[in-house]
């Protein structure tokens, strides 16, 4: 039951961080919107990842846990270059 709460809070944190990034007022300081959104997004991702790890550990049989835990890790590992800021045209050098 605790992993469900972690996933829900992580989703709420990640969603609220995206909302803060979307509603940034250009005339306000970085500390008003940007910094809280960055911190909340990290907490959200950590909660969701922890909940996913707990879920895999509970659902998979002991001899299947290494195989069940590897697809999310490798999916994130291979998607990381796609999701970096250098892929966005305005951030290229």
Secondary structure, DSSP 8 states (H G I E B T S, - for coil): -HHHHHHHHHHHHHHHHHHHHHT--TTS-TTTTHHHHHHHHHHHHHHHHHHHHHHHHHHS-GGGHHHHHHHHHHHHHHHTTTTSGGGSGGG--
